[in-house]
Amino acid sequence: MLDDSPVDFVLPGTGGRHYSPHDYDDRFLGQLTLRSALMKSRNVPAVRVLHAIGIPYARAYVKRFGLTDAQVPPYLTMVLGVGTATPLQMARAYAVFANGGHLITPYLIDKVTDNDGRLLWQSPRTPAGTTEPVIDPRNAFIMTSMLRDVIRAGTGVGARSLKRQDVGGKTGSTNNFVDAWFVGFTPARVAVSWIGFDAPRTLGKGEVGGHAALPMWTQYMATALEGRAEEPLLSPPGIVAMPADNPGRPLAMRPQQEYFYVENQPPASAASAPDAADAPPSSSEDRD
């Protein structure tokens, strides 16, 4: 459970400056599960998680996804997207979840042949799954499960038009509507859509990821996935599933199960406790 309520942090090394995170809608929802907080793109719970695990640990961890220190500034706001990354870098990072925990190296040119079809050059590559995973496969499984719920009943509900159950993703927006993102994936395909100006400036009020970036992602994926069968999400060893069917929640908002590492499972009563504030997702998105 995470606390989506007002909080004030004193920033170290700033002479006593304070930081109070808030959300796009300036509302607070109280106690939320981690899954619900991600589905609803809540900023305050995200900052609380970063504060709890520590900025140095978090910065070291995101390197597993191919990002560098320069892209992840050492501030609490790093969890809300104050760093910089290209769409290709974000695709590579999210592919870790799609690949069951493996980091791949992207390439733009597959091969070069001459006029007779003779191979002159082949892109060096290591297929996903042939190297050691950079995160625990159980981590990738649980994150994929939660990111699928972002589309099922969260800020990415626009992607439900694909009528697939094997799609996960995350909306993203930055301060003053300067950037709008959507990153989504199936087990076979990762795609990123980004909207912004070459010289950063606001896109205009309300131009958030779920409104501005998601539609073109969905249009692309409708073609890319045409004729491809859905792929089930298979649980790796070491995962425990617990019922999470809370009668007080709207049907569309009910995850069927919550997943935990076998060594970190909570009591069954804690896993099935309802969120204190469980409103359906609003049409506007919180900035990430």
TORKEVO-209305 format. One record per atom (N, C-alpha, C): x, y, z. Coordinates in steps of 0.2 Angstrom, whole numbers, plus 5000, padded with zeros to 4 digits. Each point is the difference from the previous one (the first is absolute). Example, Ala and Ser with C-alpha at 12.3 -4.5 7.8 and 13.67 -1.06 7.14 Angstrom:
REM TORKEVO-209305
506649725039499650065000500450065000499850054996500450065001499650055003
END
This chain:
REM TORKEVO-209305
500449945000499650065000500450065000499850054996500450075000499550055002500350065002499650055003500050064995499450014997499950064995499750055004500450045004499850055004500650055001499850075001500550055000500649985004500650024998500649985003500550064998500550015005500550054999500749985002500450004995500749985000500550055001500450005005500650055000500649974996500250044995500549984995500750005003500449955001500650005002500550044996500450045003500550044996499850064997499450025002499650064997499950065005500349995006499950065005499350005002499749945000499350005003499450014996500149994993499550014995499549945001499450014999499549955000499749984993499749945000499749974994499449975002499450024997499449975001499749974993500049944999499849984993499250005000499750014994499350005000499849974993499449994999499849974993499650054996500049984994499750044994499350035003499649965003499350025002500050035007500650015003500050035007499649965005499949944999499649965005500449955003499849975006500449955003499549945002500249944999499549945000500149965006500450025004500149965006500449934999499849955004500449934999499849974994500649984996499949974994500549944999499849954997500549944998500550034995500649975000500450024995499749994993499749954999499749994993499550064999499650025004499550054999500350074999500650015004500350064999500450014993500249944997500350004994499550014994499449965001499550014995499750075000500050035005499750075000500650054999500649984999500550054999500150055006500049985006500050045006500750025001500250075001500650025001500349995007499650025005500250005007500249935002499649954999500249935002500749984996500150024994500649994997500650035003499950065002500650045004500149975006499549975004500149975006500449944999499849964995500449944999500850024999500150054996500750024998500350025007499750045004500350025006500149945005499649955000500149945004500649964998500149994993500549964998500750045000500050064999500650045000500250024993500150064998500250024994500649974997500649995004500649964997499849934998499649965004499849944998499650004993499550055000499650004994500450024994500550045000500450024995500449944997500349975005500449944998499549954997499449995002499649954997499850014993499850064999499850024993500549994995500649995002500549994995499949934997499749965003499849934997499650014994499750054999499550014995500450044994500650015001500450034994500050085001499850035005500050075001500750025004500250065000500650025003499950055006500550015004499950055005499850074998500250024994499950074997499250004998499749954999499350004998499649995006500249995006499649995006500350055005499850065001500350055005499849975007500550025005499949975006499650045005499350014998499550035003499449965001499650015005499449975001499550004993500150064997499650014994500249954994500549975001500249954995499549954998499649985005499549954999499450034996500050064999499450044997500250024993500649984998500250014993500450064998500450035005500450064999500649984996500249944999500649984996499850014992500549984996499950004993500149934997499749984995500149944997499750004993500249964995499750004994499549954999499650004995499549955000500349934999500650004996500349934999500349985007500250045004500349985007499449975004499450045000499549985004499749934997500049994994499849934997500549955002500650015001500549955002499949995007499850055004499949995007499449965002499450014996499449965001500049934997500549994996500149944997500249955005500350025006500349965005499449965003499450045001499449975002499749954995500050024994499749954995500449944999500750015001500549944999500149965006499550015005500149965006500650015005500350074999500550025004500750014996500049994994500650004996500150074996500650035000500150064997500349984993499750034995500249994993500450074998500449994994500350064997499750014994499650064999499750014994500450024994499849994994500450014994499550034995500350044995499550034995500149974993500649974999500149964994500149935001499649964997500049935001500649974996500050014994500649974996500150044993500550004997500250034994500149944995499750014994500249954995500150034993500449974995500150034994499449984995500150024994499550004995499849924999500449965001499949934999499749965007499950045005499849975006500549985005500650004998500649985004500050045006500149975006500050045006500750035001500050075001500650035001500150025007499550015004500150025007499349985004500149975006499549985004500050035006499550035003500050045006500249955006500550015004500149965006499450015005499849945002499550005005499949945004499850015006499949945005499349995001499749954998499349995001499850005007499450035002499750015006500049935003500249995006499949935004500649964999500550024997500649964999500650035005499850055004500550035005499650005007500450025005499750005006499550065001499449995003499650065001500350055004499850064999500250065004499650015006499449984999499550005006499849935001499749995006499749935002499449994995500049944997499449994995499350015004500049995006499450015004499850075001500550045000499950085000499750024993500349974995499750014993499349984999499849945003499449985000499550045004500150025006499650045004499950074997500550034997500050064997499550004994500149954996499649994994499349995002499949965005499350005002499750065002500350055004499850065002499950054994500549994995499950054994499549984995499849935001499449984996499450035003500050015007499450035003500050084999500550034998500050074998499550014994500049954996499650004994499349975001500049955004499349975002499650055004500350045004499550055004500450065003500550024997500450065002500150054995500550045000500150064996500149984992500149934999500149984993499449974997499450015003499449964997499850014993500350054997499950014993500349954996500449965002500349944996499649945001499450005004499649955000499649994993500150054996499749994993500349954996500649985002500449944997499649935001499650005005499749945002500449945001500650025004500549955002500150005007500249945003500149995007500850005001500450004995500749995001500450074999499750055001500350074999500150035006500650035002500150045006500350064998500050055004500350074998499950055005500350064999500050055005500050074996499550045003500050074997500550045004500250064997500550045003499950074997500050055005500050074998500550045004500250064998500550045004499750065002500350045004499850075003499850044994499450045001499850054995499849974993499949935000499849974994500550004994500650005002500650014995500149934996499949945003500049944997499449965002499949964995499449955001500349934997500049955004500349934999499449955000500149944997499749945001500549954998500249955005500449944999499649945001500049964995499649945001500349944996499749945002500449944998499549945000500249954996499749935001500749965001499949935001500649965000500450014994499850014994500350004994500250074997499750065003500150064997500050065005500550045000500050065004500050064995499550055002500050064996499950065005500350064997500050065004499750054996499650045003499750064996500250065005500250064997500250065003499850064996499750055003499950064997500350065004500350044996500350065003500350044995500350065001500350044996500849995000500350014994500750005000500450045005499750075001500250045005499550005005500149975006499449985005499650075001499449995000499550055002499349965001499650035003499349975002499649984994499749945000499649984995499350035001499850025006499450035001499749965006499550035003499749975006499649944998500149955004499749944999500349954995500550024997500449954995500449965004499749955003500449955004500149934996500349965003500249934996499449974998499549995004499449964999499650034994500150064999499550044995500450014994500750025001500350034994500549944997500349965004500449954997499749934999499649985004499749935000499649994993499650044997499749994994500449974995500650044998500449974995500349945001500249995007500349935002499549954998499350015002499549954999499949984993500050064996499949994992500649964997500650015003500649964997499949935002499949995007500049935002499449964997499550034998499449974997500249964994500550044996500349974994500549955002500550025004500549955002499849945003499549995003499849945004499449974996499850024994499549974996500249934998499649955002500149934998500449965005500350045005500449975005499649985006500049935002499749985005500250035007499550005005500250035006500549955004500450025004500549965003499850015008499949945003499950005007500650035005499850025005500650025005500149955005500649964999500149945004500450025006499849985006500450015006500649965000500650045002500649965001500049965007500449965001500149975007500150055005499749995006500150045006499550065001499549994996499450055001499449975004499750045004499449985004499550054997499449974998499450044999499549995005499750065002499550015005499450034998499449985002499450034997500050075002499750044996499950075001499450034997499549965001499350014997499650045006500050075000499750045005499350024998499549975004499350014997499850085000500450045004499850075000500350044995500349974995500350044995499649994993500050054996499749994993500349944997499649964996500249944997500650014996500050054996500650014995500650025004500050025006500650025004500349945004499749945000500249955004500549964997500650005002500549954998499849935003500149954996499849935002500449985005500750015000500549985004500550055001500450005006500650035001500549955001500650024997500649965000500550025005500449955003500550025004500649954999500650025002500549955001499949955005500149944999499849955005500350015007500650045000500350015007499850075003499650034996499750075002499350005001499649955000499350005000499750025006499550055000499750025006499449955002499750025006499549965002499450014995499649944999499550014995499550065001499950015006499550065002500350064997500650015001500350074997500050004993500149944996500050014993499350014997499549995004499350014997499750065003500450045004499750065003499850054995499450035000499850054994500450065001500150044995500350075000499550045004500350055004499650055003499650054995500350014995499750054995500149964993499449984998500149964993499550024995500150074998499650034995500249974993499650004995500249984994500450054997500549984995500550054997499650064997500350065001499750064997500350004993499750054996500150014993500750035000500250045005500650034999500649965004500650014998500549965002500550045005500349975005500550035004500650004996500450055001500750014997500549955003500449974996500549955003500650035001
END
